[in-house]
Amino acid sequence: MIDFYEVMKRMKSILSTETKKKKVLDKDVAHALKIDPKNYAVIKKRKKIPYESIAYYSKQNKLNMNWLLFAQKPKYLT
């Protein structure tokens, strides 16, 4: 089973690189995924992975969705 916290950890590492911030907050992840921060809090509490939002984010940033979900290489698509 895919672990919500592992996926969000990888998401935060990408955002950290993009924004050059050492600490990426949940609200930063919510904004990147175009989710309302309050809704993201509910998603986090339920440990429900927002697949559709991750898919759109991955497409926009040429990010390998398999890397985000399963930590499979390569990280970026060419």
C-alpha positions in Angstrom: 0.0 0.0 0.0 1.2 3.5 -0.8 2.1 5.5 2.3 0.6 9.0 2.4 3.4 10.4 4.5 6.1 9.0 2.2 4.4 10.5 -0.9 4.1 13.9 0.8 7.7 13.7 2.0 8.8 13.3 -1.6 6.4 16.1 -2.6 8.0 18.4 0.0 11.5 17.6 -1.2 10.5 18.7 -4.7 8.9 21.9 -3.4 11.9 22.6 -1.2 14.2 22.4 -4.3 11.8 24.6 -6.4 11.2 27.3 -3.7 14.7 27.0 -2.1 13.0 26.9 1.3 14.5 24.5 3.9 11.1 23.9 5.5 8.1 23.3 3.4 4.8 23.5 5.2 1.5 21.7 4.5 0.0 24.8 3.2 2.8 25.0 0.6 2.0 21.5 -0.5 -1.7 22.3 -0.7 -1.1 25.4 -2.9 1.2 23.4 -5.2 -1.4 20.8 -5.6 -4.1 23.4 -6.0 -6.0 22.1 -3.0 -7.6 24.3 -0.3 -5.4 24.1 2.8 -8.4 23.2 5.0 -9.3 20.4 2.6 -5.7 19.3 2.6 -5.8 19.0 6.4 -8.8 16.7 6.1 -7.0 14.6 3.4 -4.0 14.4 5.6 -6.0 13.3 8.6 -7.6 10.5 6.5 -4.3 9.7 4.9 -6.0 9.9 1.5 -3.6 10.5 -1.4 -4.9 13.2 -3.8 -4.0 11.2 -7.0 -5.7 13.6 -9.4 -3.9 16.7 -8.0 -0.6 14.8 -8.0 -1.2 13.8 -11.6 -1.8 17.4 -12.7 1.2 18.6 -10.7 3.4 15.9 -12.2 2.4 16.8 -15.7 3.0 20.5 -15.2 6.4 20.0 -13.8 7.5 17.0 -15.9 7.8 14.9 -12.8 7.6 11.1 -12.9 4.5 10.2 -11.0 6.0 6.7 -10.3 8.8 8.5 -8.4 6.3 10.4 -6.3 4.1 7.4 -5.5 6.6 4.5 -5.4 10.1 6.2 -5.3 10.9 4.6 -8.6 13.6 6.2 -10.8 13.9 8.5 -12.8 12.7 11.5 -10.8 12.0 13.7 -13.8 10.7 13.0 -17.3 12.5 14.3 -20.3 
